[in-house]
């Protein structure tokens, strides 16, 4: 996402593509993602769904760009209230988690660049997922010592990394935000409770052969994406996600600690451990996660100074 005014600019890039695991009905559409280095195949983590023609947009004071119009509206509303770019980024990410759970959310990672025009300074916030502390080089090897099949590795607890989105957003908000943290979750909570339309992109992903099997085995996701006869719901069907609204409400009130410690963290770790191909993620991994803040990687291009995320981007 890019937001710009006369005094500050922010670029927010959710880390992706990555591989997604739905964990439990308790956390609704919240997802964990991590990259699985397994035997390559022709299978893609998230196939393309076509192009949609868009008109060029311009603005004099600020702009929000995101993967879903409801997320854009959430960010614009925050800026209209006098919020900073980071405030808008938080609101946008929470709505994206709700409306495009197949590829964006608090269970994943993010890279965030923040530019302060008044101070002429740029900071890089590394909220990328990290491997659990007990992971070994044999993580994606089978009992026979050979690389696991791509699908077997991805669709397992082994592909779950320690998520960093919330820690990165919380750190950036503490340093650069203007509006209260709790205020940034209200649009996502309202949409989750009152309903939002299923997008074509989401339903294309949910209807795939692999995704369909996974989602139908979870009562919460089965009811969200499929009709009683087992067929996918029509694009535009209004659905609710009260479980995710409850999680958002707790994070809004208690901060990111509500996610990284306590019963939510316990449920995440238990779901990973309970998988037929269990992963290594533990409560201790979640509690220990820290955002890394550093200088960006910058260089000259013609008359410009161009900055981006440093390693490990």
C-alpha positions in Angstrom: 0.0 0.0 0.0 1.2 3.5 -0.7 0.0 6.6 1.1 1.3 10.1 0.5 0.9 13.6 1.8 3.0 16.7 1.8 4.9 15.5 4.9 5.1 11.7 4.9 5.0 8.7 2.8 4.7 5.0 3.6 5.0 1.8 1.6 3.5 -1.4 3.0 4.2 -4.7 1.3 2.6 -7.9 2.7 5.2 -10.6 2.2 3.9 -13.0 -0.5 3.7 -15.3 -2.3 3.8 -17.8 0.5 1.9 -20.9 1.5 -1.1 -20.7 3.7 -2.4 -22.9 6.5 -5.8 -22.4 8.2 -5.4 -23.3 11.8 -8.6 -23.6 13.7 -12.2 -22.5 13.8 -11.4 -20.3 16.8 -9.4 -17.9 14.7 -11.7 -17.9 11.8 -10.1 -16.7 8.5 -6.8 -15.8 10.1 -3.9 -17.5 8.4 -0.3 -18.5 8.9 2.0 -18.5 6.0 5.6 -19.6 5.5 7.8 -20.7 2.5 8.3 -24.4 2.2 11.6 -25.3 0.4 10.5 -28.7 -0.9 10.8 -30.6 -4.1 9.6 -28.2 -6.9 6.5 -29.1 -9.1 4.2 -27.3 -11.5 1.8 -26.5 -8.7 1.6 -22.8 -7.8 0.9 -21.4 -4.3 -1.6 -18.9 -5.7 -2.5 -19.0 -9.4 -3.4 -15.9 -11.3 -7.0 -15.0 -11.7 -7.0 -12.6 -14.6 -6.7 -8.9 -15.1 -9.2 -6.1 -14.5 -8.9 -2.8 -16.4 -8.5 0.2 -14.1 -8.4 3.9 -14.6 -5.4 5.9 -13.6 -6.0 7.7 -10.3 -4.5 10.9 -9.1 -4.6 12.8 -5.8 -3.3 16.1 -4.3 -3.0 15.2 -0.6 -3.1 11.4 -0.1 -3.7 8.1 -1.8 -4.3 4.5 -0.8 -3.7 1.5 -3.0 -4.7 -2.0 -1.9 -5.9 -5.3 -3.3 -9.6 -4.8 -2.4 -11.8 -1.7 -2.5 -13.1 -2.2 1.1 -9.6 -2.0 2.3 -8.9 1.1 0.3 -12.0 2.7 1.8 -10.9 1.8 5.3 -7.5 3.5 4.7 -9.1 6.6 3.2 -11.4 7.0 6.2 -8.5 6.9 8.6 -6.6 9.6 6.6 -9.7 11.7 6.4 -9.8 11.6 10.3 -6.3 13.0 10.4 -4.5 9.7 10.8 -1.0 9.1 9.7 0.1 6.8 6.9 0.9 4.1 9.4 -2.6 4.4 10.9 -4.0 3.8 7.5 -1.8 0.8 6.9 -3.1 -0.9 10.0 -6.7 -0.3 9.0 -6.1 -1.5 5.5 -4.3 -4.7 6.7 -7.1 -5.7 9.0 -9.7 -5.4 6.3 -7.5 -7.3 3.9 -7.3 -10.1 6.4 -11.0 -10.3 6.4 -11.8 -9.9 2.7 -8.9 -11.7 1.1 -7.9 -14.4 3.7 -6.2 -16.5 1.0 -3.3 -14.2 0.8 -3.1 -11.5 3.5 -3.5 -11.3 7.2 -2.1 -11.2 10.7 -1.0 -14.7 10.5 1.6 -13.8 7.9 4.6 -11.4 7.5 5.2 -8.0 6.1 7.9 -5.5 5.1 7.2 -1.9 5.8 9.1 1.2 4.7 8.4 4.5 6.4 9.6 7.9 5.1 9.4 11.0 7.2 9.7 14.0 5.0 10.2 16.5 7.8 13.1 14.5 9.2 14.3 13.3 5.8 14.6 9.8 7.3 13.5 6.4 6.1 13.2 3.3 8.3 12.7 -0.3 7.4 10.4 -2.5 9.6 11.1 -6.2 9.1 7.9 -8.1 10.1 8.7 -11.2 8.0 7.9 -14.6 9.3 10.7 -16.5 10.9 11.3 -20.2 11.4 10.5 -21.8 14.7 13.6 -22.1 17.0 13.8 -25.9 16.9 13.8 -26.2 13.0 16.6 -28.2 11.5 17.8 -28.5 7.9 15.8 -31.7 7.6 12.5 -29.8 8.1 11.2 -30.7 4.6 12.7 -34.1 4.3 10.6 -37.3 4.7 11.5 -40.3 6.8 13.5 -41.6 3.9 15.7 -38.5 3.9 14.4 -37.4 0.5 12.7 -34.0 -0.1 8.9 -34.1 0.6 6.4 -33.6 -2.2 5.6 -29.9 -2.6 1.9 -30.4 -1.6 2.8 -32.6 1.4 5.2 -30.0 2.7 3.0 -27.0 2.2 -0.2 -28.6 3.5 1.3 -29.5 6.8 2.3 -28.0 10.1 5.9 -27.8 8.9 5.1 -24.9 6.6 4.0 -22.7 9.4 6.3 -19.8 10.4 6.1 -17.4 13.3 4.0 -14.5 12.0 5.2 -10.9 12.2 2.6 -8.6 10.7 1.1 -7.4 14.0 4.4 -6.8 15.7 5.7 -4.8 12.8 2.5 -2.7 12.6 2.5 -2.1 16.3 6.1 -1.0 16.3 5.5 1.4 13.4 2.3 2.7 14.9 4.0 3.4 18.3 6.7 5.4 16.5 4.7 7.2 13.8 0.9 6.8 14.5 -1.5 9.6 15.4 -4.8 7.9 16.1 -5.4 5.4 18.9 -4.5 1.8 18.1 -8.0 0.5 18.9 -9.6 3.0 16.4 -7.8 1.3 13.5 -9.7 -2.0 13.9 -13.2 -0.7 13.9 -13.9 -0.9 10.2 -12.7 -4.5 10.0 -14.7 -5.5 13.1 -17.8 -3.9 11.7 -17.5 -5.6 8.3 -16.8 -9.0 10.0 -19.9 -8.7 12.1 -22.3 -7.2 9.6 -21.1 -9.0 6.5 -19.0 -8.5 3.4 -19.2 -9.9 -0.2 -17.1 -12.8 -1.2 -14.7 -11.7 -4.0 -14.0 -13.5 -7.3 -10.4 -13.9 -6.3 -11.2 -15.5 -3.0 -13.7 -17.9 -4.4 -11.3 -18.9 -7.2 -8.8 -19.9 -4.6 -11.4 -21.6 -2.3 -12.7 -23.6 -5.3 -9.4 -25.1 -6.2 -9.0 -28.9 -5.7 -6.5 -28.6 -2.9 -8.1 -25.7 -1.1 -11.6 -27.1 -1.4 -10.6 -30.2 0.5 -8.9 -28.3 3.3 -11.6 -25.7 3.7 -14.4 -28.3 3.7 -12.7 -30.2 6.6 -13.0 -27.2 8.9 -16.6 -26.4 10.0 -16.0 -22.7 10.1 -14.5 -22.3 6.7 -16.9 -24.9 5.1 -19.9 -22.8 6.2 -18.2 -19.6 5.0 -17.3 -20.6 1.5 -19.6 -23.5 0.6 -23.4 -24.0 0.4 -25.1 -26.9 2.2 -24.9 -29.0 -1.0 -21.1 -28.7 -1.0 -20.9 -26.3 -4.0 -18.9 -23.0 -3.7 -21.0 -19.9 -2.8 -21.6 -17.4 -5.5 -19.3 -14.5 -5.9 -20.8 -11.5 -4.1 -22.5 -13.6 -1.4 -22.5 -11.8 1.9 -20.8 -13.7 4.7 -19.8 -12.9 8.3 -16.7 -13.8 10.4 -17.6 -13.2 14.0 -14.6 -15.3 15.2 -12.2 -13.0 13.5 -14.1 -10.0 14.8 -13.6 -11.3 18.3 -9.9 -11.7 17.7 -9.6 -8.2 16.3 -11.5 -6.8 19.2 -9.0 -8.3 21.7 -6.0 -7.1 19.7 -7.5 -3.6 19.5 -7.9 -3.6 23.3 -4.8 -5.5 24.5 -2.3 -4.8 21.7 -0.3 -7.4 19.8 0.4 -9.3 23.0 -3.2 -10.7 22.8 -2.1 -12.6 19.7 1.4 -13.6 20.7 0.7 -14.8 24.2 -2.2 -16.5 26.0 -5.0 -18.6 24.7 -4.7 -17.4 21.0 -1.0 -18.3 20.9 -1.8 -21.6 22.7 -4.4 -22.5 20.1 -2.1 -21.7 17.2 0.7 -23.9 18.6 -1.8 -26.7 19.4 -3.2 -26.7 15.9 0.3 -26.9 14.3 1.2 -29.8 16.6 -2.0 -31.6 16.0 -1.6 -31.8 12.3 -0.9 -35.3 10.8 2.4 -33.8 9.7 3.1 -31.6 12.7 5.2 -28.5 12.7 7.7 -27.1 15.2 5.9 -23.9 16.1 5.5 -23.4 19.9 4.0 -20.8 22.2 7.6 -19.8 23.1 8.3 -19.1 19.4 5.3 -16.7 19.2 6.2 -15.0 22.5 9.8 -14.5 21.4 9.0 -12.8 18.1 10.5 -9.3 17.7 10.3 -6.8 14.8 13.7 -5.8 13.4 14.0 -2.0 12.6 16.9 -1.0 10.4 18.1 1.4 7.7 16.7 0.7 4.3 18.8 -0.4 1.3 19.3 2.7 -0.9 21.0 3.6 -4.1 21.1 6.2 -6.8 18.9 6.1 -10.0 19.4 9.0 -12.4 18.6 12.1 -10.2 16.7 10.1 -7.6 17.6 8.2 -4.4 15.7 5.0 -4.4 15.2 3.0 -1.1 13.9 -0.5 -0.5 13.8 -3.2 2.1 17.2 -4.7 3.1 17.7 -8.4 3.7 15.9 -10.7 3.9 13.5 -9.2 1.4 
